[in-house]
Amino acid sequence: MVRRAAAAAFSEVKIARLSGLSRTTVRSILGKR
């Protein structure tokens, strides 16, 4: 479970860097889907 959370956080950072958005914005977008 910890590993899964770490992977999710890592993907958040990765998406944030690629899209140029902030991590909080990415998290809210992922949470809505």
PDBQT receptor file of N, H, CA, C and O in Angstrom, charges set to zero:
ATOM      1  N   MET A   1       0.827  -1.195   0.000  1.00  0.00    +0.000 N 
ATOM      2  CA  MET A   1       0.000   0.000   0.000  1.00  0.00    +0.000 C 
ATOM      3  C   MET A   1       0.871   1.258   0.000  1.00  0.00    +0.000 C 
ATOM      4  O   MET A   1       0.574   2.240  -0.681  1.00  0.00    +0.000 OA
ATOM      5  N   VAL A   2       1.943   1.203   0.774  1.00  0.00    +0.000 N 
ATOM      6  H   VAL A   2       2.185   0.406   1.327  1.00  0.00    +0.000 HD
ATOM      7  CA  VAL A   2       2.864   2.342   0.802  1.00  0.00    +0.000 C 
ATOM      8  C   VAL A   2       3.502   2.536  -0.561  1.00  0.00    +0.000 C 
ATOM      9  O   VAL A   2       3.685   3.657  -1.036  1.00  0.00    +0.000 OA
ATOM     10  N   ARG A   3       3.836   1.405  -1.177  1.00  0.00    +0.000 N 
ATOM     11  H   ARG A   3       3.687   0.494  -0.792  1.00  0.00    +0.000 HD
ATOM     12  CA  ARG A   3       4.470   1.446  -2.487  1.00  0.00    +0.000 C 
ATOM     13  C   ARG A   3       3.519   2.054  -3.514  1.00  0.00    +0.000 C 
ATOM     14  O   ARG A   3       3.930   2.816  -4.390  1.00  0.00    +0.000 OA
ATOM     15  N   ARG A   4       2.243   1.702  -3.388  1.00  0.00    +0.000 N 
ATOM     16  H   ARG A   4       1.910   1.083  -2.677  1.00  0.00    +0.000 HD
ATOM     17  CA  ARG A   4       1.241   2.212  -4.319  1.00  0.00    +0.000 C 
ATOM     18  C   ARG A   4       1.109   3.726  -4.166  1.00  0.00    +0.000 C 
ATOM     19  O   ARG A   4       1.005   4.449  -5.157  1.00  0.00    +0.000 OA
ATOM     20  N   ALA A   5       1.113   4.197  -2.929  1.00  0.00    +0.000 N 
ATOM     21  H   ALA A   5       1.197   3.609  -2.124  1.00  0.00    +0.000 HD
ATOM     22  CA  ALA A   5       1.003   5.635  -2.667  1.00  0.00    +0.000 C 
ATOM     23  C   ALA A   5       2.220   6.362  -3.219  1.00  0.00    +0.000 C 
ATOM     24  O   ALA A   5       2.103   7.453  -3.776  1.00  0.00    +0.000 OA
ATOM     25  N   ALA A   6       3.387   5.750  -3.061  1.00  0.00    +0.000 N 
ATOM     26  H   ALA A   6       3.482   4.863  -2.609  1.00  0.00    +0.000 HD
ATOM     27  CA  ALA A   6       4.619   6.351  -3.562  1.00  0.00    +0.000 C 
ATOM     28  C   ALA A   6       4.576   6.442  -5.086  1.00  0.00    +0.000 C 
ATOM     29  O   ALA A   6       4.993   7.440  -5.674  1.00  0.00    +0.000 OA
ATOM     30  N   ALA A   7       4.066   5.385  -5.713  1.00  0.00    +0.000 N 
ATOM     31  H   ALA A   7       3.727   4.574  -5.236  1.00  0.00    +0.000 HD
ATOM     32  CA  ALA A   7       3.961   5.374  -7.171  1.00  0.00    +0.000 C 
ATOM     33  C   ALA A   7       2.997   6.452  -7.637  1.00  0.00    +0.000 C 
ATOM     34  O   ALA A   7       3.240   7.118  -8.643  1.00  0.00    +0.000 OA
ATOM     35  N   ALA A   8       1.899   6.624  -6.903  1.00  0.00    +0.000 N 
ATOM     36  H   ALA A   8       1.701   6.083  -6.086  1.00  0.00    +0.000 HD
ATOM     37  CA  ALA A   8       0.911   7.640  -7.261  1.00  0.00    +0.000 C 
ATOM     38  C   ALA A   8       1.520   9.034  -7.137  1.00  0.00    +0.000 C 
ATOM     39  O   ALA A   8       1.323   9.892  -7.998  1.00  0.00    +0.000 OA
ATOM     40  N   ALA A   9       2.266   9.245  -6.045  1.00  0.00    +0.000 N 
ATOM     41  H   ALA A   9       2.425   8.549  -5.345  1.00  0.00    +0.000 HD
ATOM     42  CA  ALA A   9       2.904  10.538  -5.840  1.00  0.00    +0.000 C 
ATOM     43  C   ALA A   9       3.947  10.796  -6.928  1.00  0.00    +0.000 C 
ATOM     44  O   ALA A   9       4.075  11.919  -7.414  1.00  0.00    +0.000 OA
ATOM     45  N   PHE A  10       4.687   9.759  -7.306  1.00  0.00    +0.000 N 
ATOM     46  H   PHE A  10       4.582   8.846  -6.911  1.00  0.00    +0.000 HD
ATOM     47  CA  PHE A  10       5.701   9.888  -8.344  1.00  0.00    +0.000 C 
ATOM     48  C   PHE A  10       5.070  10.253  -9.676  1.00  0.00    +0.000 C 
ATOM     49  O   PHE A  10       5.576  11.109 -10.403  1.00  0.00    +0.000 OA
ATOM     50  N   SER A  11       3.945   9.588  -9.995  1.00  0.00    +0.000 N 
ATOM     51  H   SER A  11       3.534   8.893  -9.405  1.00  0.00    +0.000 HD
ATOM     52  CA  SER A  11       3.266   9.881 -11.258  1.00  0.00    +0.000 C 
ATOM     53  C   SER A  11       2.713  11.298 -11.244  1.00  0.00    +0.000 C 
ATOM     54  O   SER A  11       2.676  11.971 -12.274  1.00  0.00    +0.000 OA
ATOM     55  N   GLU A  12       2.279  11.749 -10.054  1.00  0.00    +0.000 N 
ATOM     56  H   GLU A  12       2.309  11.202  -9.218  1.00  0.00    +0.000 HD
ATOM     57  CA  GLU A  12       1.789  13.129  -9.934  1.00  0.00    +0.000 C 
ATOM     58  C   GLU A  12       2.889  14.112 -10.314  1.00  0.00    +0.000 C 
ATOM     59  O   GLU A  12       2.667  15.045 -11.086  1.00  0.00    +0.000 OA
ATOM     60  N   VAL A  13       4.076  13.888  -9.762  1.00  0.00    +0.000 N 
ATOM     61  H   VAL A  13       4.256  13.130  -9.136  1.00  0.00    +0.000 HD
ATOM     62  CA  VAL A  13       5.207  14.776 -10.046  1.00  0.00    +0.000 C 
ATOM     63  C   VAL A  13       5.579  14.701 -11.520  1.00  0.00    +0.000 C 
ATOM     64  O   VAL A  13       5.873  15.715 -12.152  1.00  0.00    +0.000 OA
ATOM     65  N   LYS A  14       5.560  13.475 -12.061  1.00  0.00    +0.000 N 
ATOM     66  H   LYS A  14       5.321  12.651 -11.547  1.00  0.00    +0.000 HD
ATOM     67  CA  LYS A  14       5.918  13.271 -13.457  1.00  0.00    +0.000 C 
ATOM     68  C   LYS A  14       4.948  14.018 -14.374  1.00  0.00    +0.000 C 
ATOM     69  O   LYS A  14       5.363  14.725 -15.292  1.00  0.00    +0.000 OA
ATOM     70  N   ILE A  15       3.649  13.849 -14.111  1.00  0.00    +0.000 N 
ATOM     71  H   ILE A  15       3.312  13.275 -13.365  1.00  0.00    +0.000 HD
ATOM     72  CA  ILE A  15       2.631  14.522 -14.921  1.00  0.00    +0.000 C 
ATOM     73  C   ILE A  15       2.750  16.029 -14.762  1.00  0.00    +0.000 C 
ATOM     74  O   ILE A  15       2.615  16.780 -15.728  1.00  0.00    +0.000 OA
ATOM     75  N   ALA A  16       3.007  16.465 -13.523  1.00  0.00    +0.000 N 
ATOM     76  H   ALA A  16       3.117  15.855 -12.739  1.00  0.00    +0.000 HD
ATOM     77  CA  ALA A  16       3.118  17.898 -13.255  1.00  0.00    +0.000 C 
ATOM     78  C   ALA A  16       4.266  18.497 -14.061  1.00  0.00    +0.000 C 
ATOM     79  O   ALA A  16       4.141  19.593 -14.607  1.00  0.00    +0.000 OA
ATOM     80  N   ARG A  17       5.389  17.773 -14.133  1.00  0.00    +0.000 N 
ATOM     81  H   ARG A  17       5.491  16.883 -13.689  1.00  0.00    +0.000 HD
ATOM     82  CA  ARG A  17       6.542  18.283 -14.880  1.00  0.00    +0.000 C 
ATOM     83  C   ARG A  17       6.266  18.304 -16.374  1.00  0.00    +0.000 C 
ATOM     84  O   ARG A  17       6.652  19.246 -17.066  1.00  0.00    +0.000 OA
ATOM     85  N   LEU A  18       5.600  17.272 -16.875  1.00  0.00    +0.000 N 
ATOM     86  H   LEU A  18       5.287  16.507 -16.312  1.00  0.00    +0.000 HD
ATOM     87  CA  LEU A  18       5.321  17.191 -18.309  1.00  0.00    +0.000 C 
ATOM     88  C   LEU A  18       4.298  18.240 -18.733  1.00  0.00    +0.000 C 
ATOM     89  O   LEU A  18       4.432  18.860 -19.789  1.00  0.00    +0.000 OA
ATOM     90  N   SER A  19       3.279  18.432 -17.905  1.00  0.00    +0.000 N 
ATOM     91  H   SER A  19       3.170  17.929 -17.048  1.00  0.00    +0.000 HD
ATOM     92  CA  SER A  19       2.204  19.352 -18.268  1.00  0.00    +0.000 C 
ATOM     93  C   SER A  19       2.526  20.779 -17.860  1.00  0.00    +0.000 C 
ATOM     94  O   SER A  19       1.943  21.726 -18.388  1.00  0.00    +0.000 OA
ATOM     95  N   GLY A  20       3.451  20.935 -16.924  1.00  0.00    +0.000 N 
ATOM     96  H   GLY A  20       3.924  20.165 -16.495  1.00  0.00    +0.000 HD
ATOM     97  CA  GLY A  20       3.803  22.277 -16.470  1.00  0.00    +0.000 C 
ATOM     98  C   GLY A  20       2.832  22.790 -15.419  1.00  0.00    +0.000 C 
ATOM     99  O   GLY A  20       2.864  23.968 -15.064  1.00  0.00    +0.000 OA
ATOM    100  N   LEU A  21       1.957  21.902 -14.915  1.00  0.00    +0.000 N 
ATOM    101  H   LEU A  21       1.931  20.945 -15.203  1.00  0.00    +0.000 HD
ATOM    102  CA  LEU A  21       1.004  22.304 -13.880  1.00  0.00    +0.000 C 
ATOM    103  C   LEU A  21       1.591  22.015 -12.504  1.00  0.00    +0.000 C 
ATOM    104  O   LEU A  21       2.586  21.303 -12.369  1.00  0.00    +0.000 OA
ATOM    105  N   SER A  22       0.959  22.576 -11.506  1.00  0.00    +0.000 N 
ATOM    106  H   SER A  22       0.151  23.154 -11.616  1.00  0.00    +0.000 HD
ATOM    107  CA  SER A  22       1.411  22.314 -10.141  1.00  0.00    +0.000 C 
ATOM    108  C   SER A  22       0.907  20.954  -9.689  1.00  0.00    +0.000 C 
ATOM    109  O   SER A  22      -0.049  20.422 -10.253  1.00  0.00    +0.000 OA
ATOM    110  N   ARG A  23       1.553  20.388  -8.663  1.00  0.00    +0.000 N 
ATOM    111  H   ARG A  23       2.330  20.821  -8.205  1.00  0.00    +0.000 HD
ATOM    112  CA  ARG A  23       1.155  19.065  -8.185  1.00  0.00    +0.000 C 
ATOM    113  C   ARG A  23      -0.257  19.065  -7.647  1.00  0.00    +0.000 C 
ATOM    114  O   ARG A  23      -0.985  18.089  -7.827  1.00  0.00    +0.000 OA
ATOM    115  N   THR A  24      -0.659  20.138  -6.989  1.00  0.00    +0.000 N 
ATOM    116  H   THR A  24      -0.067  20.931  -6.843  1.00  0.00    +0.000 HD
ATOM    117  CA  THR A  24      -2.006  20.204  -6.420  1.00  0.00    +0.000 C 
ATOM    118  C   THR A  24      -3.047  20.210  -7.532  1.00  0.00    +0.000 C 
ATOM    119  O   THR A  24      -4.109  19.602  -7.402  1.00  0.00    +0.000 OA
ATOM    120  N   THR A  25      -2.734  20.908  -8.633  1.00  0.00    +0.000 N 
ATOM    121  H   THR A  25      -1.872  21.403  -8.739  1.00  0.00    +0.000 HD
ATOM    122  CA  THR A  25      -3.656  20.951  -9.772  1.00  0.00    +0.000 C 
ATOM    123  C   THR A  25      -3.783  19.569 -10.380  1.00  0.00    +0.000 C 
ATOM    124  O   THR A  25      -4.888  19.119 -10.686  1.00  0.00    +0.000 OA
ATOM    125  N   VAL A  26      -2.668  18.901 -10.554  1.00  0.00    +0.000 N 
ATOM    126  H   VAL A  26      -1.771  19.267 -10.306  1.00  0.00    +0.000 HD
ATOM    127  CA  VAL A  26      -2.672  17.555 -11.131  1.00  0.00    +0.000 C 
ATOM    128  C   VAL A  26      -3.454  16.609 -10.236  1.00  0.00    +0.000 C 
ATOM    129  O   VAL A  26      -4.215  15.771 -10.721  1.00  0.00    +0.000 OA
ATOM    130  N   ARG A  27      -3.266  16.744  -8.921  1.00  0.00    +0.000 N 
ATOM    131  H   ARG A  27      -2.649  17.425  -8.527  1.00  0.00    +0.000 HD
ATOM    132  CA  ARG A  27      -3.947  15.864  -7.976  1.00  0.00    +0.000 C 
ATOM    133  C   ARG A  27      -5.459  16.051  -8.047  1.00  0.00    +0.000 C 
ATOM    134  O   ARG A  27      -6.218  15.083  -8.009  1.00  0.00    +0.000 OA
ATOM    135  N   SER A  28      -5.886  17.308  -8.149  1.00  0.00    +0.000 N 
ATOM    136  H   SER A  28      -5.270  18.095  -8.179  1.00  0.00    +0.000 HD
ATOM    137  CA  SER A  28      -7.324  17.583  -8.217  1.00  0.00    +0.000 C 
ATOM    138  C   SER A  28      -7.915  17.039  -9.517  1.00  0.00    +0.000 C 
ATOM    139  O   SER A  28      -9.039  16.537  -9.535  1.00  0.00    +0.000 OA
ATOM    140  N   ILE A  29      -7.140  17.144 -10.616  1.00  0.00    +0.000 N 
ATOM    141  H   ILE A  29      -6.227  17.552 -10.602  1.00  0.00    +0.000 HD
ATOM    142  CA  ILE A  29      -7.609  16.629 -11.908  1.00  0.00    +0.000 C 
ATOM    143  C   ILE A  29      -7.718  15.109 -11.849  1.00  0.00    +0.000 C 
ATOM    144  O   ILE A  29      -8.695  14.527 -12.319  1.00  0.00    +0.000 OA
ATOM    145  N   LEU A  30      -6.696  14.473 -11.263  1.00  0.00    +0.000 N 
ATOM    146  H   LEU A  30      -5.902  14.946 -10.881  1.00  0.00    +0.000 HD
ATOM    147  CA  LEU A  30      -6.716  13.010 -11.171  1.00  0.00    +0.000 C 
ATOM    148  C   LEU A  30      -7.823  12.554 -10.236  1.00  0.00    +0.000 C 
ATOM    149  O   LEU A  30      -8.427  11.503 -10.449  1.00  0.00    +0.000 OA
ATOM    150  N   GLY A  31      -8.088  13.337  -9.208  1.00  0.00    +0.000 N 
ATOM    151  H   GLY A  31      -7.597  14.191  -9.036  1.00  0.00    +0.000 HD
ATOM    152  CA  GLY A  31      -9.115  12.967  -8.242  1.00  0.00    +0.000 C 
ATOM    153  C   GLY A  31     -10.513  13.058  -8.824  1.00  0.00    +0.000 C 
ATOM    154  O   GLY A  31     -11.409  12.313  -8.426  1.00  0.00    +0.000 OA
ATOM    155  N   LYS A  32     -10.699  13.975  -9.771  1.00  0.00    +0.000 N 
ATOM    156  H   LYS A  32      -9.971  14.580 -10.095  1.00  0.00    +0.000 HD
ATOM    157  CA  LYS A  32     -12.023  14.152 -10.366  1.00  0.00    +0.000 C 
ATOM    158  C   LYS A  32     -12.370  13.024 -11.321  1.00  0.00    +0.000 C 
ATOM    159  O   LYS A  32     -13.538  12.662 -11.466  1.00  0.00    +0.000 OA
ATOM    160  N   ARG A  33     -11.337  12.460 -11.984  1.00  0.00    +0.000 N 
ATOM    161  H   ARG A  33     -10.389  12.754 -11.866  1.00  0.00    +0.000 HD
ATOM    162  CA  ARG A  33     -11.598  11.422 -12.967  1.00  0.00    +0.000 C 
ATOM    163  C   ARG A  33     -12.045  10.122 -12.347  1.00  0.00    +0.000 C 
ATOM    164  O   ARG A  33     -12.301   9.153 -13.061  1.00  0.00    +0.000 OA
TER     165      ARG A  33
